[in-house]
């Protein structure tokens, strides 16, 4: 197999990044065969622009193109599980699904089980893990440079006005989207868990501050980790008048690292007791910022990892089981919000509204 043949389901905003990667950056490994979208005019617009077949029905797309190897599911979050399970059962294709992989743990488990039974691979997009400063931070953690971990914090201070939620009727709903924790902050929660390891419990509060939606636009969560570290998630889409930051900081007994920028992409602080000032300044300078296109950079690296996993049987950075970890923590955050209590993982959601209303 020289090239993997890809197809897209969902031609909304994020599809532009997938199309760019598949048609411009990974052309030695990939070929974009077709696109589809339940809103047929979206697929038509994209298909005509890049000169490939387009469909309203993905059943028609797969029937016309049995050569497809991989399908990227880029629809609203609430349909990720339904489309994944249906496509894998009918057509046995490998699946790349955007975050979050599903809204409920039951759906995530069924996605994993269905893919395993069909002998296909499931990949969950967590492209911010490939940000250059983030990779350097994770390397330092793996080497034990921090010593005993003390605290990790993520801050998502973004602006999403009412017109953003009004673009599509599913935005800001429990059934199809979730709020800032499930949507905008899901990448950051994944990063915090990737850095600090297994969460033990979480206590969270939220509110809907500035927009008219079902779900929250603002919230905080405090997480206890198995290694003793405390994690803090501060997330809001009620920053005004524009985006402020998406940041990550890790504090340990032997060092501190802070990554800032719009999308956890700018090394701000790199301080370790066993490194001299010149060494630390060099790291800050070298890993200060991703390439200019930070929004798409991680997708290139992520989808390349997908290709390497399928073509050469290399380990996937985020498969279904890995993607499920942050989803469970997000569900626990919502469970805590609804019950007003600390929630201990592993747990069975009871009051969590995500994907259930």
C-alpha positions as CSV (number, residue, x, y, z in Angstrom):
1,X,0.0,0.0,0.0
2,X,1.8,3.2,-1.2
3,X,-0.9,5.7,-0.3
4,X,-3.8,5.7,2.2
5,X,-7.1,6.7,0.6
6,X,-9.0,9.1,2.9
7,X,-12.6,10.4,2.9
8,X,-14.2,13.1,5.1
9,X,-17.6,13.1,6.7
10,X,-18.4,16.7,7.8
11,X,-17.3,19.7,5.7
12,X,-17.6,22.4,8.4
13,X,-14.9,24.6,9.9
14,X,-12.4,22.0,11.0
15,X,-12.5,20.2,7.6
16,X,-10.3,22.9,6.1
17,X,-7.4,21.8,8.2
18,X,-7.8,18.1,7.4
19,X,-8.1,18.9,3.7
20,X,-5.0,21.1,3.8
21,X,-3.0,18.4,5.5
22,X,-4.2,15.6,3.2
23,X,-3.8,17.5,-0.1
24,X,-0.7,19.7,0.5
25,X,1.4,18.2,3.3
26,X,1.2,14.4,3.3
27,X,0.7,13.8,-0.4
28,X,3.4,11.1,-0.4
29,X,1.3,9.1,2.0
30,X,-2.4,10.2,1.4
31,X,-5.0,10.7,-1.2
32,X,-8.3,12.5,-0.4
33,X,-10.8,10.5,-2.4
34,X,-14.2,12.0,-1.5
35,X,-16.1,14.2,0.9
36,X,-19.6,14.0,2.4
37,X,-21.9,16.0,4.6
38,X,-25.5,15.6,5.7
39,X,-25.9,19.2,4.6
40,X,-25.2,18.4,0.9
41,X,-24.4,22.0,-0.1
42,X,-21.4,21.9,2.2
43,X,-20.0,18.8,0.6
44,X,-20.7,20.2,-2.9
45,X,-18.9,23.5,-2.1
46,X,-15.8,21.7,-0.8
47,X,-15.8,19.0,-3.5
48,X,-16.0,21.4,-6.4
49,X,-13.3,23.6,-4.8
50,X,-10.7,20.8,-4.7
51,X,-12.0,18.8,-7.6
52,X,-13.1,15.5,-5.9
53,X,-16.5,13.7,-5.7
54,X,-18.9,14.9,-3.0
55,X,-21.9,13.3,-1.4
56,X,-24.8,14.0,0.9
57,X,-25.0,10.4,2.0
58,X,-21.9,8.6,3.3
59,X,-23.5,5.3,2.3
60,X,-23.4,6.5,-1.3
61,X,-19.9,7.7,-0.9
62,X,-18.6,4.3,0.4
63,X,-20.6,2.4,-2.2
64,X,-19.0,4.5,-5.0
65,X,-15.6,4.4,-3.5
66,X,-14.8,1.0,-1.9
67,X,-11.1,1.8,-2.1
68,X,-11.4,4.2,0.8
69,X,-9.1,3.1,3.7
70,X,-9.7,5.8,6.3
71,X,-12.6,8.1,7.1
72,X,-12.2,11.3,9.1
73,X,-15.4,12.1,11.1
74,X,-15.6,15.8,11.5
75,X,-19.3,16.3,12.4
76,X,-20.9,17.7,15.5
77,X,-19.6,15.9,18.6
78,X,-23.0,14.2,19.3
79,X,-22.9,12.3,16.1
80,X,-19.3,11.0,16.3
81,X,-20.2,7.7,17.9
82,X,-23.2,7.0,15.7
83,X,-21.3,7.6,12.5
84,X,-18.2,5.6,13.7
85,X,-20.2,2.6,14.7
86,X,-22.4,2.5,11.6
87,X,-19.5,2.9,9.2
88,X,-17.3,0.4,10.8
89,X,-20.0,-2.2,11.0
90,X,-21.1,-1.7,7.3
91,X,-17.8,-0.9,5.6
92,X,-14.9,-1.8,8.0
93,X,-12.9,1.4,7.5
94,X,-10.3,2.8,9.8
95,X,-11.6,5.9,11.6
96,X,-10.1,9.3,12.6
97,X,-12.5,11.2,14.8
98,X,-12.2,14.8,16.0
99,X,-12.4,15.6,19.7
100,X,-14.2,14.7,21.8
101,X,-14.5,11.1,20.5
102,X,-18.0,10.9,21.9
103,X,-20.1,12.5,24.6
104,X,-21.0,9.5,26.7
105,X,-18.7,6.8,28.0
106,X,-21.1,4.1,26.8
107,X,-20.7,5.5,23.2
108,X,-17.0,5.6,23.5
109,X,-16.8,2.0,24.7
110,X,-19.1,0.9,21.9
111,X,-16.8,2.7,19.4
112,X,-13.7,1.0,20.7
113,X,-15.4,-2.4,20.9
114,X,-16.9,-2.1,17.3
115,X,-13.5,-1.2,15.9
116,X,-11.7,-4.0,17.7
117,X,-14.3,-6.6,16.5
118,X,-13.9,-5.3,12.9
119,X,-10.1,-5.3,13.0
120,X,-9.8,-1.6,12.2
121,X,-8.0,1.2,14.1
122,X,-9.6,4.1,15.8
123,X,-7.7,7.4,16.2
124,X,-8.9,10.4,18.3
125,X,-7.5,13.8,17.2
126,X,-5.5,15.5,20.0
127,X,-3.2,17.6,17.8
128,X,-2.0,20.0,20.6
129,X,0.1,17.2,21.9
130,X,2.3,17.8,18.9
131,X,2.9,21.5,19.7
132,X,6.7,21.9,19.9
133,X,6.7,23.4,23.5
134,X,4.3,20.7,24.6
135,X,6.5,17.9,23.3
136,X,9.5,19.4,25.0
137,X,7.6,19.6,28.3
138,X,6.4,16.0,28.0
139,X,10.0,14.9,27.3
140,X,11.2,16.6,30.6
141,X,8.4,14.8,32.5
142,X,9.4,11.5,31.1
143,X,13.0,12.1,32.1
144,X,11.9,12.9,35.7
145,X,13.3,16.4,35.6
146,X,10.5,17.8,37.7
147,X,11.0,15.4,40.6
148,X,7.9,15.3,42.7
149,X,5.0,16.9,40.9
150,X,3.1,19.6,42.8
151,X,0.5,21.2,40.5
152,X,-0.6,21.5,36.9
153,X,-2.9,24.2,35.6
154,X,-4.6,24.8,32.3
155,X,-6.4,28.1,31.4
156,X,-8.7,28.5,28.4
157,X,-9.7,32.1,28.1
158,X,-11.4,32.4,24.8
159,X,-14.1,34.5,23.2
160,X,-17.2,32.8,21.8
161,X,-20.1,35.4,21.5
162,X,-23.7,34.6,20.9
163,X,-23.3,34.7,17.1
164,X,-20.9,31.8,17.4
165,X,-23.5,29.6,19.1
166,X,-26.2,30.7,16.7
167,X,-24.3,29.5,13.7
168,X,-25.6,25.9,14.2
169,X,-28.5,24.8,16.3
170,X,-26.4,22.0,17.9
171,X,-23.8,24.3,19.5
172,X,-24.1,24.7,23.2
173,X,-26.6,21.9,23.6
174,X,-26.2,18.9,26.0
175,X,-27.3,16.4,23.3
176,X,-24.8,17.3,20.6
177,X,-22.0,19.5,22.0
178,X,-21.6,20.2,25.7
179,X,-20.1,23.4,27.0
180,X,-16.6,24.9,27.4
181,X,-15.4,21.8,29.2
182,X,-16.4,19.3,26.6
183,X,-15.7,21.5,23.6
184,X,-13.1,24.2,23.8
185,X,-11.2,22.9,26.8
186,X,-11.2,19.2,25.9
187,X,-7.7,19.5,24.4
188,X,-6.3,21.2,27.5
189,X,-7.9,18.7,29.8
190,X,-6.2,16.0,27.7
191,X,-2.9,17.8,28.0
192,X,-3.2,18.1,31.8
193,X,-3.9,14.4,32.1
194,X,-1.1,13.5,29.7
195,X,1.3,15.4,31.8
196,X,0.1,14.4,35.3
197,X,-1.1,10.9,34.8
198,X,-4.1,9.1,36.3
199,X,-6.8,11.3,38.0
200,X,-8.3,10.1,41.3
201,X,-11.1,12.7,41.8
202,X,-12.5,16.0,40.7
203,X,-14.6,18.8,42.1
204,X,-16.1,21.4,39.7
205,X,-18.3,24.4,39.4
206,X,-19.7,26.2,36.4
207,X,-22.1,28.9,35.2
208,X,-23.5,30.3,32.0
209,X,-22.3,33.9,32.2
210,X,-22.7,35.8,28.9
211,X,-24.6,33.8,26.3
212,X,-28.0,32.0,25.9
213,X,-27.1,28.3,25.7
214,X,-28.1,25.1,27.5
215,X,-24.6,24.4,28.7
216,X,-21.9,26.3,30.6
217,X,-19.6,29.0,29.1
218,X,-17.5,29.3,32.3
219,X,-16.2,26.8,34.8
220,X,-13.4,25.6,37.1
221,X,-12.3,22.2,38.2
222,X,-9.9,20.9,40.8
223,X,-8.4,17.5,40.2
224,X,-6.5,15.1,42.4
225,X,-4.0,12.9,40.7
226,X,-2.7,9.5,41.8
227,X,0.9,10.9,42.2
228,X,-0.3,13.5,44.7
229,X,-0.3,16.4,42.3
230,X,-3.2,18.9,42.1
231,X,-4.6,19.9,38.8
232,X,-6.6,23.1,38.1
233,X,-8.8,23.7,35.0
234,X,-10.0,27.2,34.4
235,X,-12.1,27.4,31.3
236,X,-14.3,30.1,29.7
237,X,-15.6,31.3,26.4
238,X,-16.8,34.5,28.1
239,X,-13.6,36.4,27.6
240,X,-14.3,39.7,26.0
241,X,-13.8,41.3,23.6
242,X,-11.4,38.7,22.1
243,X,-9.4,35.5,22.8
244,X,-6.8,35.9,25.6
245,X,-5.0,32.6,26.1
246,X,-4.8,28.8,26.1
247,X,-2.0,28.0,28.6
248,X,-0.5,25.1,30.5
249,X,1.8,25.2,33.5
250,X,3.5,22.3,35.4
251,X,5.2,22.8,38.8
252,X,7.5,20.3,40.5
253,X,10.0,20.2,43.3
254,X,12.9,20.7,40.8
255,X,11.5,22.9,38.1
256,X,8.6,24.9,36.6
257,X,7.4,25.2,33.0
258,X,4.8,27.6,31.6
259,X,3.4,27.4,28.1
260,X,1.2,30.2,26.9
261,X,-0.1,31.6,23.6
262,X,-3.5,31.2,22.0
263,X,-3.3,27.5,21.7
264,X,-0.6,26.2,24.2
265,X,2.0,27.1,21.6
266,X,4.5,29.6,23.2
267,X,7.2,28.6,25.7
268,X,7.1,31.3,28.4
269,X,9.1,29.8,31.3
270,X,11.6,26.9,31.6
271,X,13.2,26.8,35.0
272,X,15.1,23.8,36.4
273,X,17.5,23.7,39.3
274,X,20.0,21.5,37.4
275,X,20.2,23.8,34.4
276,X,22.2,27.0,34.0
277,X,20.6,30.2,32.8
278,X,22.1,29.9,29.3
279,X,20.7,26.4,28.8
280,X,17.3,27.5,30.0
281,X,17.2,30.6,27.8
282,X,18.2,28.5,24.8
283,X,15.3,26.1,25.3
284,X,12.8,29.0,25.7
285,X,14.2,30.6,22.5
286,X,14.2,27.3,20.5
287,X,10.7,26.2,21.7
288,X,9.2,29.6,22.1
289,X,6.5,29.2,19.4
290,X,5.2,26.8,16.9
291,X,5.5,27.6,13.2
292,X,3.2,30.4,12.1
293,X,0.2,28.2,11.4
294,X,-0.2,26.9,14.9
295,X,-3.9,26.0,14.2
296,X,-2.9,23.5,11.6
297,X,0.6,22.5,12.6
298,X,-0.5,19.8,15.1
299,X,-2.8,18.3,12.5
300,X,0.1,17.6,10.1
301,X,2.0,15.8,12.8
302,X,-1.1,14.0,14.1
303,X,-2.3,12.7,10.7
304,X,1.2,11.7,9.8
305,X,1.2,9.5,13.0
306,X,-2.0,8.0,11.8
307,X,-0.4,7.2,8.4
308,X,2.7,5.7,10.1
309,X,0.5,3.5,12.4
310,X,-1.5,2.2,9.4
311,X,1.3,1.9,6.9
312,X,4.1,0.7,9.2
313,X,2.2,-0.6,12.3
314,X,3.8,2.1,14.5
315,X,2.2,3.0,17.8
316,X,-0.7,5.6,17.6
317,X,-0.2,8.6,19.9
318,X,-4.0,8.7,20.7
319,X,-6.1,5.7,19.9
320,X,-9.6,5.0,21.2
321,X,-8.5,3.9,24.7
322,X,-6.2,6.9,25.1
323,X,-9.0,9.3,23.8
324,X,-11.4,7.8,26.3
325,X,-9.3,8.9,29.3
326,X,-10.0,12.6,29.0
327,X,-13.7,11.9,28.1
328,X,-14.1,10.1,31.4
329,X,-12.6,13.0,33.2
330,X,-14.9,15.5,31.4
331,X,-17.9,13.4,32.3
332,X,-16.7,13.4,35.9
333,X,-16.4,17.2,35.8
334,X,-20.1,17.4,34.7
335,X,-21.1,14.8,37.3
336,X,-19.5,17.0,40.0
337,X,-21.2,20.1,38.7
338,X,-24.6,18.5,38.8
339,X,-24.2,16.8,42.3
340,X,-22.2,19.5,44.0
341,X,-19.8,16.8,45.2
342,X,-16.3,15.5,44.7
343,X,-16.5,12.7,42.1
344,X,-14.1,9.8,42.3
345,X,-12.9,8.0,39.2
346,X,-13.6,5.3,38.0
347,X,-17.3,6.0,38.1
348,X,-20.6,5.5,36.4
349,X,-22.2,8.7,35.3
350,X,-25.6,9.4,36.9
351,X,-26.4,13.1,36.9
352,X,-24.0,14.1,34.1
353,X,-26.1,15.7,31.3
354,X,-23.5,15.4,28.5
355,X,-25.0,13.5,25.6
356,X,-28.1,12.6,27.5
357,X,-30.6,15.4,26.9
